[in-house]
Amino acid sequence: MKNYFLFGLALSLVLTSCKSTQELSATSAVSPMPSQHSSSMYWQQHVDYKMEIDMDVNTYQYDGKQNLVYTNNSPDVLDKVYYHLFFNAFQPGSDMDARLQSIEDPDRRMTNNLGTKENPIYESRISKLQPDEIGFIKVNGLKQDGKAVQYHTAGTILEVTLAHPIQPGERTTLDMEFKAQVPVQIRRSGRNSAEGVVLSMAQWYPKLAEYDFEGWHADPYIGREFHGVWGDFDVKLTIDRNYIVGGTGYLQNPNQIGYGYETGTVNRPNTDKLTWHFVAPNVHDFTWAADPEYIHDTLQVENGPLLHFLYKNNPEIKENWKNLQPKTAGLMTYFSENLGKYPYEQYSVIQGGDGGMEYAMSTLITGERSFGSLVGVTAHELAHTWFQFLLATNESKHEWMDEGFTSYISEYAVDAVNNTPRENPIERAYQGYVYLAKSGKEKPQTTHSDRFETNFAYGIAAYNKGAVFLAQLGYVIGEDNLKKTLKQYYKDWAFKHPTPNDFIRVAEKVSGLHLGWYLTDWTQTTNTIDYAVKSIDNNTVNLERIGLMPMPLDLEVTYTDGTTEAFYIPLQMMRGEKPTTATIINDWSWAHPNYSFTTTKPVQSVVIDPKGFMADVDRSNNKK
């Protein structure tokens, strides 16, 4: 999801291709359960949802029935479970409302400015919602294996005391009835967006919270990111016959609703409402959108999925959306080749939401943009299919892994599809990170996403510093090793919940280098990198480490005779060197702030990191 300083904001959704239930097992490249990691201790929970939803497009309310089969793959006995009720955040007095009123730089989409541009006075839009404008999910009944359970709603969390504990390896069935109201569009989800999309339905259903080796992740929703349980979804959505619906998964009944998803043809039955039936295998969320004015186009990617494009019938945006389609095919091919093959049979790009956000098998993006912006946000949200959707990190705790990794790879992808290569596509991310590091407001990347003091610091830490983490890792281990690491990471951890340590262990195995120091300093501290050329004494070069964070060094030495030579100083704690054609000299042990080496000829000048891939916070002393 695009956010602040560098990369702009996004919200995500899905459209579908027609697939029968019988076809799913034969054509889907998705395993019903992810294979275990090499560590036999790894486990993850599993949930299967069946939902029947009846939507009233006049009141924006809907009734829901949910059948949930939960498998406890943990070694623990569970006597409680928790659900997320995200729509409850869009009520005056909610945690999201309170946070908007207490943070110094609230999200401008969620506020009204009662002051001036120079002296803003922000008012929470949520605080002004009327009863028919708020969002809510009200649980009217809940049973476990046919027995009523006790439950309590606490803001955006439903706390459930089970009728009987779930033993390790045991399954249980939870049946729920609920009623909900779609809020006015404020953040990601909602009705009647600024661009006129009627329903952007993300995080709209009671969603089981994740339980893993760290315990329950039942965080209140204040507007950040998400974490979910892998499983299968079967959703039947009944809605006004005039609406076109896009949803996670594969449409099961195109003939019954009279809509040809492959061709965009419409021949609806003469009934007030139609029921759209979607099935989605092995995903960890389900999202849909609906509008009576959607145009629907499709494009088949060679050796890839069928792409769907759903956008408003607005003459001012049609050309951009038509031109976007081959670019999206190119992006899909780029990510599949450089990360890992896209495993589903369809992907959808849909106009809606409030910017851009990633969800299962699609994205929801605002569509009234310049063409360059439209390609950029699509690239970013499509890249999220790999980083966080398939490599399902806990975004609330490790937001830099999805936003940063996505920002890194999407910049390279845009260069590739536009045929406009840059020497360093992440240069602006470096600039953003250095700005944050010098601002005095930086917090470690291990800070929970809800605990950042400012949106400014969160945005740069997640997007910019996260992107630099990967780009600079290429500097540390070598670009070829970085490319191999990304592919191996996908191979080892797709359809699982990897942590930062899981990623760095992949990089260590690929490169043969010790990298724990890199993960620790970059993500768990605010230590900075600052190396300097202290002096040159004929053919002796004297260097200095000023910042606390260690790094190996690339150097370019220019001799007095005009020739140049590249040198590489390994970092001792790496226990090895990256592949390089430079002259390798003695290791630099981090504890020593000074380092000297002698060349074979008199030295005229020295440059540390001549290509600029080390995030040195003061490059003015990198050359002498």
NUKOLVEX-552690 format. One record per residue (C-alpha): x, y, z. Coordinates in Angstrom, 2 decimals, always signed. Layout:
<sites>
SITE        xx        yy        zz
SITE         X         Y         Z
...
</sites>
This chain:
<sites>
SITE        xx        yy        zz
SITE     +0.00     +0.00     +0.00
SITE     +1.48     +3.29     -1.03
SITE     +1.86     +5.79     +1.75
SITE     +3.75     +8.96     +2.58
SITE     +7.14    +10.41     +1.59
SITE     +8.03     +8.60     -1.64
SITE     +5.55     +6.05     -2.70
SITE     +1.83     +7.32     -2.80
SITE     -1.13     +5.33     -1.25
SITE     -3.11     +2.31     -2.42
SITE     -5.95     -0.09     -1.56
SITE     -6.62     -3.43     -3.10
SITE     -9.32     -5.69     -4.41
SITE    -10.20     -8.49     -6.77
SITE    -12.04     -9.45     -9.90
SITE    -12.37    -12.97    -11.13
SITE    -12.25    -15.38    -14.00
SITE    -14.76    -18.18    -14.52
SITE    -13.67    -21.47    -12.99
SITE    -15.73    -24.42    -11.92
SITE    -15.14    -26.01     -8.55
SITE    -13.90    -29.12    -10.35
SITE    -11.36    -27.09    -12.30
SITE     -9.80    -25.53     -9.23
SITE     -7.91    -28.59     -8.08
SITE     -6.72    -29.31    -11.59
SITE     -5.70    -25.85    -12.74
SITE     -4.64    -23.98     -9.62
SITE     -0.94    -24.00     -8.90
SITE     -1.74    -23.41     -5.23
SITE     -1.13    -26.20     -2.74
SITE     -3.96    -26.78     -0.26
SITE     -1.42    -26.55     +2.56
SITE     +2.06    -25.06     +2.33
SITE     +4.94    -27.47     +2.63
SITE     +6.86    -27.30     +5.87
SITE    +10.07    -25.33     +6.08
SITE    +13.27    -27.25     +6.66
SITE    +12.68    -26.65    +10.36
SITE    +10.23    -29.28    +11.55
SITE     +9.10    -26.84    +14.24
SITE     +7.30    -24.58    +11.76
SITE     +3.51    -24.66    +11.82
SITE     +0.64    -22.39    +10.83
SITE     -3.11    -22.35    +11.37
SITE     -5.71    -23.01     +8.69
SITE     -9.27    -21.76     +8.23
SITE    -11.99    -22.38     +5.65
SITE    -14.79    -19.82     +5.25
SITE    -18.25    -20.23     +3.77
SITE    -20.30    -17.03     +3.70
SITE    -23.69    -16.00     +2.40
SITE    -24.17    -12.24     +2.12
SITE    -27.35    -10.30     +1.28
SITE    -26.53     -6.67     +0.39
SITE    -29.05     -3.80     +0.34
SITE    -27.55     -1.12     -1.94
SITE    -30.08     +1.45     -0.74
SITE    -29.26     +1.29     +2.98
SITE    -25.67     +0.05     +2.50
SITE    -26.41     -2.68     +5.05
SITE    -25.98     -6.41     +4.63
SITE    -26.87     -9.60     +6.47
SITE    -24.31    -12.35     +6.70
SITE    -24.07    -16.01     +7.57
SITE    -20.57    -17.39     +8.13
SITE    -19.51    -21.01     +8.53
SITE    -15.88    -21.27     +9.58
SITE    -13.86    -24.47     +9.95
SITE    -10.72    -23.80    +11.97
SITE     -7.80    -26.24    +12.20
SITE     -5.48    -25.86    +15.16
SITE     -2.07    -26.85    +13.80
SITE     -0.33    -25.34    +16.82
SITE     +1.05    -27.35    +19.75
SITE     -1.22    -25.36    +22.07
SITE     -4.72    -25.89    +23.46
SITE     -6.93    -22.93    +22.51
SITE     -9.83    -22.02    +24.80
SITE    -10.50    -18.66    +23.12
SITE    -10.50    -17.24    +19.60
SITE    -10.64    -13.67    +18.33
SITE    -12.18    -12.02    +15.27
SITE    -11.41     -8.69    +13.63
SITE    -14.47     -6.47    +13.11
SITE    -12.73     -3.81    +11.03
SITE    -15.78     -1.75    +10.09
SITE    -16.31     -0.87    +13.78
SITE    -13.33     +1.47    +13.44
SITE    -15.46     +3.90    +11.45
SITE    -17.44     +5.17    +14.41
SITE    -17.03     +8.33    +16.52
SITE    -14.95     +7.54    +19.58
SITE    -13.26     +4.47    +18.08
SITE     -9.54     +3.77    +18.44
SITE     -9.04     +4.95    +14.86
SITE    -10.92     +8.16    +15.59
SITE     -8.90     +8.74    +18.76
SITE     -5.61     +8.18    +16.97
SITE     -6.55    +10.66    +14.24
SITE     -7.14    +13.27    +16.93
SITE     -3.90    +12.62    +18.82
SITE     -1.24    +12.15    +16.13
SITE     +0.47    +15.33    +14.94
SITE     +0.27    +14.50    +11.22
SITE     -2.98    +12.57    +10.61
SITE     -3.82    +11.04     +7.23
SITE     -5.35    +13.86     +5.21
SITE     -7.84    +11.55     +3.52
SITE     -9.33    +10.86     +6.95
SITE     -9.47    +14.46     +8.16
SITE    -10.87    +17.88     +7.32
SITE     -8.54    +20.88     +7.56
SITE    -10.32    +23.62     +9.50
SITE     -7.26    +25.89     +9.36
SITE     -5.03    +26.97     +6.51
SITE     -2.37    +25.22     +4.47
SITE     +0.32    +27.02     +6.48
SITE     -1.41    +26.45     +9.85
SITE     -3.57    +23.35     +9.50
SITE     -6.14    +22.35    +12.10
SITE     -7.15    +18.76    +11.44
SITE    -10.57    +17.41    +12.33
SITE    -11.27    +13.66    +12.22
SITE    -13.87    +12.82     +9.58
SITE    -14.84     +9.77    +11.63
SITE    -15.84    +11.99    +14.56
SITE    -18.52    +13.63    +12.39
SITE    -20.15    +10.47    +11.03
SITE    -23.89    +10.16    +11.57
SITE    -25.54     +6.83    +12.53
SITE    -26.44     +6.06     +8.91
SITE    -22.86     +6.86     +7.78
SITE    -20.81     +4.82    +10.25
SITE    -19.50     +1.34     +9.71
SITE    -20.34     -1.57    +11.95
SITE    -20.34     -5.34    +12.20
SITE    -22.78     -6.66    +14.81
SITE    -22.62    -10.34    +15.71
SITE    -26.11    -11.67    +16.39
SITE    -25.23    -15.27    +17.15
SITE    -22.21    -17.58    +17.35
SITE    -22.00    -21.32    +17.90
SITE    -19.12    -23.78    +18.14
SITE    -19.98    -27.23    +16.82
SITE    -23.65    -26.45    +17.41
SITE    -23.20    -25.08    +20.95
SITE    -23.68    -21.41    +21.83
SITE    -20.51    -19.62    +22.97
SITE    -19.90    -16.49    +25.00
SITE    -18.58    -13.50    +23.09
SITE    -17.93     -9.84    +23.66
SITE    -17.24     -7.00    +21.23
SITE    -14.36     -4.72    +22.24
SITE    -13.99     -2.07    +19.55
SITE    -12.76     -3.82    +16.41
SITE    -12.15     -7.16    +18.17
SITE    -14.64     -9.90    +19.00
SITE    -13.47    -11.88    +22.03
SITE    -14.85    -15.43    +22.06
SITE    -14.76    -17.94    +24.92
SITE    -15.16    -21.35    +23.32
SITE    -17.70    -23.95    +24.42
SITE    -14.85    -26.45    +24.48
SITE    -11.10    -26.02    +23.91
SITE     -9.53    -26.83    +20.55
SITE     -6.84    -29.45    +21.03
SITE     -3.64    -29.52    +18.92
SITE     -4.42    -31.01    +15.53
SITE     -8.18    -30.69    +16.08
SITE    -10.77    -28.95    +13.90
SITE    -13.78    -27.01    +15.09
SITE    -16.70    -25.34    +13.30
SITE    -17.90    -21.84    +14.15
SITE    -21.25    -20.65    +12.78
SITE    -22.03    -16.94    +12.96
SITE    -24.87    -14.64    +11.98
SITE    -24.07    -10.96    +11.66
SITE    -25.37     -7.65    +10.36
SITE    -23.14     -4.90     +9.01
SITE    -23.18     -1.42     +7.54
SITE    -20.73     -0.05     +4.98
SITE    -19.23     +3.24     +6.18
SITE    -18.83     +6.35     +4.11
SITE    -15.53     +6.01     +2.25
SITE    -12.82     +7.22     +4.61
SITE    -10.01     +4.67     +4.56
SITE     -9.59     +1.75     +2.14
SITE    -13.16     +0.43     +2.45
SITE    -16.44     +2.23     +2.12
SITE    -19.27     +3.47     -0.03
SITE    -19.42     +6.20     -2.65
SITE    -15.75     +6.97     -3.07
SITE    -14.48    +10.34     -4.30
SITE    -14.42     +8.86     -7.81
SITE    -17.97     +7.56     -7.54
SITE    -17.38     +3.83     -6.96
SITE    -20.37     +2.67     -4.93
SITE    -18.89     -0.23     -2.93
SITE    -15.23     -0.85     -2.05
SITE    -15.50     -3.86     +0.24
SITE    -12.18     -4.59     +1.89
SITE    -11.93     -5.97     +5.45
SITE    -15.70     -6.18     +5.49
SITE    -16.43     -9.51     +7.23
SITE    -15.70    -11.00    +10.68
SITE    -12.12    -12.18    +10.08
SITE    -10.48    -14.71    +12.36
SITE     -7.33    -13.35    +13.98
SITE     -4.03    -15.12    +13.43
SITE     -2.43    -17.29    +16.11
SITE     +1.21    -18.25    +15.64
SITE     +4.41    -18.92    +17.57
SITE     +4.09    -15.46    +19.11
SITE     +0.49    -16.02    +20.25
SITE     -2.66    -14.18    +19.16
SITE     -2.47    -11.15    +16.87
SITE     -5.71     -9.41    +17.81
SITE     -4.59     -5.81    +17.36
SITE     -7.23     -3.06    +17.28
SITE     -7.61     -1.48    +13.86
SITE     -6.41     +2.12    +13.65
SITE     -5.73     +2.23     +9.91
SITE     -2.47     +0.38     +9.39
SITE     -1.90     -3.06     +7.86
SITE     -3.14     -6.63     +8.23
SITE     -2.34    -10.26     +9.07
SITE     -4.51    -13.27     +8.26
SITE     -4.91    -17.04     +8.41
SITE     -4.33    -19.07     +5.24
SITE     -7.37    -20.97     +4.00
SITE    -10.11    -21.42     +1.41
SITE    -13.08    -19.09     +0.84
SITE    -16.53    -19.88     -0.57
SITE    -18.63    -16.71     -0.79
SITE    -22.16    -16.17     -2.14
SITE    -23.03    -12.50     -2.55
SITE    -26.60    -11.44     -3.30
SITE    -26.91     -7.88     -4.61
SITE    -29.02     -5.63     -6.86
SITE    -29.13     -7.01    -10.42
SITE    -27.73     -3.80    -11.93
SITE    -24.37     -4.11    -10.17
SITE    -21.20     -5.61    -11.60
SITE    -19.19     -7.40     -8.92
SITE    -15.52     -8.22     -8.67
SITE    -14.26    -10.52     -5.96
SITE    -11.37    -12.58     -4.72
SITE    -11.27    -15.98     -6.37
SITE    -13.08    -17.58     -9.28
SITE    -16.67    -16.92    -10.31
SITE    -18.63    -20.18    -10.19
SITE    -21.97    -19.23    -11.77
SITE    -21.60    -16.86    -14.75
SITE    -24.55    -18.42    -16.54
SITE    -26.89    -17.95    -13.59
SITE    -26.11    -14.25    -13.27
SITE    -25.96    -13.70    -17.03
SITE    -22.49    -12.18    -17.01
SITE    -19.59    -13.29    -19.17
SITE    -16.37    -12.55    -17.31
SITE    -14.26    -13.70    -20.21
SITE    -16.02    -11.43    -22.69
SITE    -17.59     -8.68    -20.60
SITE    -21.03     -9.46    -22.04
SITE    -24.14     -8.86    -19.95
SITE    -27.47    -10.65    -20.22
SITE    -28.91    -10.52    -16.73
SITE    -31.96    -12.49    -15.60
SITE    -35.07    -10.40    -14.92
SITE    -34.93    -10.53    -11.12
SITE    -34.42     -7.83     -8.51
SITE    -31.26     -9.45     -7.14
SITE    -28.60    -11.85     -8.34
SITE    -26.27    -14.10     -6.34
SITE    -22.60    -14.09     -7.33
SITE    -20.72    -17.18     -6.16
SITE    -16.95    -17.02     -5.71
SITE    -14.46    -19.68     -4.64
SITE    -10.88    -18.77     -3.66
SITE     -8.34    -21.49     -2.79
SITE     -5.48    -20.88     -0.37
SITE     -5.70    -17.16     +0.32
SITE     -5.71    -15.21     +3.57
SITE     -8.35    -12.61     +2.78
SITE    -11.38    -11.97     +0.60
SITE    -12.35     -8.62     -0.93
SITE    -14.94     -7.43     -3.42
SITE    -16.20     -4.30     -5.14
SITE    -19.42     -3.45     -6.92
SITE    -20.71     -0.65     -9.11
SITE    -23.44     -0.41    -11.78
SITE    -21.19     +1.54    -14.19
SITE    -18.11     -0.64    -14.37
SITE    -16.50     -1.35    -17.74
SITE    -14.83     -4.75    -17.79
SITE    -11.86     -5.69    -20.01
SITE     -9.68     -8.78    -19.99
SITE     -6.19     -9.59    -21.22
SITE     -4.51    -12.99    -21.22
SITE     -0.88    -12.96    -20.10
SITE     +1.28    -15.37    -22.09
SITE     +2.11    -18.29    -19.78
SITE     +0.33    -16.41    -17.03
SITE     -3.07    -15.47    -15.60
SITE     -6.07    -13.81    -17.19
SITE     -6.01    -10.12    -16.25
SITE     -9.25     -8.29    -15.49
SITE     -9.68     -4.51    -15.56
SITE    -12.77     -2.97    -14.01
SITE    -13.19     +0.80    -14.13
SITE    -15.88     +3.47    -14.28
SITE    -17.48     +4.42    -17.57
SITE    -15.77     +7.82    -17.54
SITE    -14.55     +9.14    -20.94
SITE    -11.71    +11.04    -19.26
SITE    -10.01     +7.90    -17.95
SITE    -10.80     +5.28    -20.61
SITE     -7.66     +5.81    -22.69
SITE     -5.37     +5.50    -19.66
SITE     -7.11     +2.31    -18.52
SITE     -6.88     +0.79    -21.99
SITE     -3.17     +1.63    -22.22
SITE     -2.60     +0.27    -18.71
SITE     -3.51     -3.25    -19.76
SITE     -0.40     -4.30    -21.74
SITE     +1.77     -2.58    -19.11
SITE     +0.15     -4.73    -16.42
SITE     +0.85     -7.86    -18.47
SITE     +4.50     -6.81    -18.68
SITE     +4.62     -6.20    -14.94
SITE     +3.11     -9.60    -14.22
SITE     +5.75    -11.25    -16.41
SITE     +8.55     -9.28    -14.77
SITE     +7.57    -10.25    -11.23
SITE     +6.99    -13.88    -12.17
SITE    +10.44    -14.09    -13.75
SITE    +12.32    -12.22    -11.03
SITE    +10.54    -13.47     -7.91
SITE     +8.52    -16.59     -8.65
SITE     +5.67    -17.63    -10.92
SITE     +2.28    -16.13    -10.09
SITE     +0.32    -19.17     -8.84
SITE     -3.31    -18.22     -9.48
SITE     -5.32    -18.22    -12.71
SITE     -6.47    -14.60    -12.58
SITE     -5.54    -11.12    -11.34
SITE     -7.69     -8.01    -11.34
SITE     -7.06     -4.27    -11.36
SITE    -10.16     -2.42    -10.17
SITE    -11.00     +1.23     -9.73
SITE    -12.09     +1.99     -6.18
SITE    -10.94     +2.73     -2.67
SITE     -8.91     +5.76     -1.66
SITE     -5.51     +5.25     -3.27
SITE     -4.22     +1.73     -3.72
SITE     -4.24     -1.40     -1.58
SITE     -3.23     -5.00     -2.14
SITE     -5.54     -7.94     -1.57
SITE     -5.94    -11.52     -2.71
SITE     -5.48    -11.87     -6.46
SITE     -6.09     -8.19     -7.19
SITE     -5.76     -4.54     -6.31
SITE     -8.19     -1.70     -5.78
SITE     -6.79     +1.65     -6.98
SITE     -8.07     +5.12     -7.66
SITE     -8.36     +5.61    -11.40
SITE     -8.46     +9.34    -12.09
SITE     -4.67     +9.67    -12.40
SITE     -2.06    +10.54    -14.95
SITE     -0.95     +7.54    -16.97
SITE     +2.45     +7.42    -15.29
SITE     +0.83     +7.43    -11.87
SITE     -1.62     +4.72    -12.93
SITE     +1.22     +2.45    -14.07
SITE     +3.22     +3.22    -10.94
SITE     +0.47     +2.40     -8.47
SITE     -0.46     -0.75    -10.40
SITE     +3.17     -1.88    -10.34
SITE     +3.38     -1.31     -6.60
SITE     +0.12     -3.08     -5.76
SITE     +0.80     -5.97     -8.13
SITE     +4.23     -6.45     -6.52
SITE     +2.40     -6.79     -3.21
SITE     +1.03    -10.07     -4.53
SITE     +4.47    -11.46     -3.74
SITE     +5.34     -9.23     -0.77
SITE     +2.86     -9.57     +1.54
SITE     +0.24    -11.70     -0.04
SITE     +2.18    -14.83     -1.04
SITE     +5.03    -14.13     +1.40
SITE     +2.57    -13.32     +4.15
SITE     +4.56    -11.43     +6.74
SITE     +2.78     -9.86     +9.68
SITE     +2.41     -6.35     +8.26
SITE     +1.60     -4.80    +11.63
SITE     +4.98     -5.86    +13.04
SITE     +7.16     -6.05     +9.91
SITE     +5.59     -3.50     +7.58
SITE     +9.00     -2.71     +6.05
SITE     +9.18     -6.25     +4.66
SITE     +6.10     -5.84     +2.51
SITE     +6.14     -2.11     +1.76
SITE     +9.90     -1.82     +1.42
SITE    +10.44     -4.97     -0.62
SITE     +7.49     -4.04     -2.83
SITE     +8.82     -0.51     -3.33
SITE    +12.23     -1.91     -4.29
SITE    +11.07     -4.43     -6.89
SITE     +8.29     -2.26     -8.36
SITE    +10.75     +0.54     -9.20
SITE    +12.85     -1.89    -11.21
SITE     +9.74     -3.35    -12.83
SITE     +8.49     +0.06    -13.99
SITE    +11.89     +0.74    -15.54
SITE    +11.70     -2.59    -17.34
SITE     +8.18     -2.23    -18.80
SITE     +8.79     +1.39    -19.78
SITE    +12.29     +0.62    -21.10
SITE    +13.70     +3.53    -19.08
SITE    +16.53     +2.04    -17.01
SITE    +18.06     +4.10    -14.23
SITE    +21.45     +3.44    -12.63
SITE    +19.84     +3.42     -9.19
SITE    +16.01     +3.25     -9.27
SITE    +16.00     +3.40     -5.46
SITE    +17.90     +6.69     -5.27
SITE    +14.91     +8.64     -3.94
SITE    +14.36     +6.02     -1.26
SITE    +17.94     +6.56     -0.10
SITE    +17.29    +10.30     +0.05
SITE    +14.12     +9.74     +2.07
SITE    +15.87     +7.47     +4.53
SITE    +18.76     +9.89     +5.11
SITE    +16.25    +12.69     +5.66
SITE    +14.50    +10.60     +8.33
SITE    +17.77     +9.56     +9.97
SITE    +18.73    +13.20    +10.39
SITE    +15.26    +14.36    +11.49
SITE    +15.44    +13.14    +15.06
SITE    +12.12    +11.33    +14.63
SITE    +13.33     +7.94    +13.44
SITE    +12.28     +4.84    +15.37
SITE    +13.61     +1.31    +14.83
SITE    +11.84     -0.65    +12.09
SITE    +10.91     -3.25    +14.70
SITE     +8.49     -0.69    +16.16
SITE     +4.91     -1.92    +15.85
SITE     +3.25     +0.00    +13.04
SITE     +0.66     +1.45    +15.43
SITE     +3.33     +2.82    +17.78
SITE     +5.08     +5.30    +15.51
SITE     +4.76     +8.84    +16.86
SITE     +4.19    +10.27    +13.38
SITE     +2.87     +9.05    +10.06
SITE     +5.92    +10.74     +8.53
SITE     +8.33     +8.45    +10.40
SITE     +6.22     +5.38     +9.74
SITE     +5.97     +6.03     +6.02
SITE     +9.69     +6.52     +5.45
SITE    +10.67     +3.60     +7.72
SITE     +8.28     +1.24     +5.94
SITE     +8.68     +2.31     +2.31
SITE    +12.02     +4.07     +1.93
SITE    +14.17     +2.44     +4.57
SITE    +12.58     -0.91     +3.71
SITE    +13.51     -0.48     +0.04
SITE    +17.05     +0.56     +0.97
SITE    +17.36     -2.59     +3.10
SITE    +17.17     -4.68     -0.10
SITE    +19.14     -2.37     -2.35
SITE    +21.94     -2.10     +0.20
SITE    +21.86     -5.86     +0.79
SITE    +22.80     -6.17     -2.87
SITE    +25.79     -3.95     -2.10
SITE    +26.72     -6.20     +0.85
SITE    +26.35     -9.66     -0.75
SITE    +26.49     -8.81     -4.46
SITE    +23.67     -8.13     -6.91
SITE    +23.59    -11.67     -8.31
SITE    +23.30    -13.09     -4.81
SITE    +20.47    -10.68     -4.04
SITE    +18.56    -11.85     -7.12
SITE    +19.10    -15.48     -6.10
SITE    +18.02    -14.66     -2.55
SITE    +14.69    -13.18     -3.67
SITE    +13.88    -16.24     -5.76
SITE    +14.92    -18.64     -3.01
SITE    +12.90    -16.68     -0.48
SITE     +9.79    -17.16     -2.61
SITE    +10.56    -20.84     -3.12
SITE    +11.04    -21.48     +0.61
SITE     +8.38    -19.24     +2.10
SITE     +5.46    -18.71     -0.33
SITE     +2.10    -19.51     +1.33
SITE     +3.65    -19.12     +4.78
SITE     +4.32    -16.37     +7.32
SITE     +8.05    -15.51     +7.11
SITE     +9.74    -13.26     +9.65
SITE    +12.76    -10.96     +9.16
SITE    +15.07    -13.68    +10.44
SITE    +13.68    -16.15     +7.91
SITE    +14.58    -13.78     +5.09
SITE    +18.09    -13.04     +6.31
SITE    +18.76    -16.76     +6.78
SITE    +17.89    -17.32     +3.13
SITE    +20.35    -14.56     +2.18
SITE    +23.02    -16.16     +4.36
SITE    +22.56    -19.57     +2.78
SITE    +22.65    -18.13     -0.75
SITE    +25.68    -15.91     -0.16
SITE    +27.60    -17.98     +2.38
SITE    +28.06    -14.83     +4.49
SITE    +27.10    -13.99     +8.07
SITE    +24.42    -11.30     +7.99
SITE    +22.87    -11.17    +11.45
SITE    +24.70     -7.90    +12.11
SITE    +23.00     -6.32     +9.08
SITE    +19.49     -7.30    +10.15
SITE    +20.14     -6.21    +13.72
SITE    +21.63     -2.77    +13.07
SITE    +19.35     -1.81    +10.20
SITE    +16.00     -2.92    +11.64
SITE    +16.39     -3.06    +15.43
SITE    +18.34     +0.17    +16.01
SITE    +18.60     +3.63    +14.56
SITE    +22.38     +3.33    +14.19
SITE    +23.62     +5.09    +11.08
SITE    +26.35     +4.44     +8.52
SITE    +29.01     +7.10     +8.19
SITE    +32.48     +6.30     +6.83
SITE    +35.03     +8.95     +5.94
SITE    +38.33     +9.33     +4.09
SITE    +40.39    +10.76     +6.93
SITE    +43.61    +11.49     +5.07
SITE    +45.93    +10.48     +2.23
SITE    +49.65    +10.23     +2.92
SITE    +51.41     +9.56     -0.37
SITE    +50.47     +5.92     -0.96
SITE    +48.77     +5.35     +2.41
SITE    +45.01     +5.82     +2.75
SITE    +43.52     +6.45     +6.21
SITE    +39.81     +5.79     +6.74
SITE    +37.49     +6.40     +9.67
SITE    +34.23     +4.85    +10.88
SITE    +32.10     +7.60    +12.42
SITE    +28.65     +5.95    +12.50
SITE    +27.86     +2.98    +14.72
SITE    +26.63     +0.68    +11.96
SITE    +29.37     -1.46    +10.35
SITE    +29.66     -2.07     +6.62
SITE    +32.09     -3.57     +4.11
SITE    +33.51     -0.90     +1.83
SITE    +33.92     -0.46     -1.90
SITE    +36.61     +2.09     -2.74
SITE    +37.84     +3.75     -5.90
SITE    +41.42     +5.01     -5.77
SITE    +42.80     +7.41     -8.38
SITE    +46.59     +7.50     -8.56
SITE    +48.70    +10.52     -9.36
SITE    +49.48     +9.01    -12.77
SITE    +45.76     +9.17    -13.65
SITE    +45.02     +5.44    -13.39
SITE    +42.35     +4.03    -11.08
SITE    +41.97     +0.90     -9.01
SITE    +38.94     -0.55     -7.19
SITE    +39.46     -1.92     -3.67
SITE    +37.19     -3.96     -1.44
SITE    +37.49     -3.99     +2.36
SITE    +35.57     -6.96     +3.82
SITE    +33.79     -6.57     +7.14
SITE    +35.35     -9.09     +9.47
SITE    +32.07    -10.18    +11.08
SITE    +30.73    -11.21     +7.64
SITE    +33.26    -14.09     +7.63
SITE    +33.73    -13.81     +3.91
SITE    +33.51    -11.53     +0.88
SITE    +30.98    -10.79     -1.80
SITE    +31.90    -11.71     -5.39
SITE    +33.98     -8.83     -6.74
SITE    +36.60     -7.97     -9.34
SITE    +38.12     -5.38     -7.00
SITE    +41.39     -5.83     -5.17
SITE    +40.49     -7.43     -1.82
SITE    +42.50     -6.14     +1.13
SITE    +42.50     -6.88     +4.87
SITE    +39.25     -7.18     +6.83
SITE    +38.08     -4.23     +8.91
SITE    +37.03     -5.26    +12.42
SITE    +34.10     -3.05    +13.45
SITE    +35.37     -2.19    +16.95
SITE    +38.33     -0.32    +15.46
SITE    +37.21     +3.14    +14.30
SITE    +40.28     +3.67    +12.12
SITE    +41.69     +1.68     +9.19
SITE    +44.70     +2.21     +6.93
SITE    +46.06     +0.49     +3.85
SITE    +48.97     +1.06     +1.53
SITE    +48.88     +1.10     -2.25
SITE    +51.62     +0.40     -4.76
SITE    +51.59     +3.96     -6.18
SITE    +51.07     +7.49     -4.86
SITE    +47.36     +8.32     -4.39
SITE    +45.67    +11.42     -5.74
SITE    +42.11    +10.81     -4.46
SITE    +39.85     +8.21     -2.84
SITE    +36.08     +7.72     -3.04
SITE    +34.13     +5.48     -0.64
SITE    +31.17     +3.71     -2.31
SITE    +31.47     +5.40     -5.72
SITE    +28.14     +3.96     -6.97
SITE    +26.16     +5.21     -3.98
SITE    +24.53     +1.95     -2.85
SITE    +25.63     +2.34     +0.77
SITE    +23.22     +4.46     +2.83
SITE    +25.92     +6.73     +4.25
SITE    +24.21     +9.61     +6.06
SITE    +27.06    +12.04     +5.27
SITE    +28.54    +11.55     +1.82
SITE    +30.46    +14.83     +2.04
SITE    +33.33    +13.02     +3.78
SITE    +33.36    +10.02     +1.43
SITE    +35.86    +11.63     -0.89
SITE    +39.24    +13.23     -0.49
</sites>
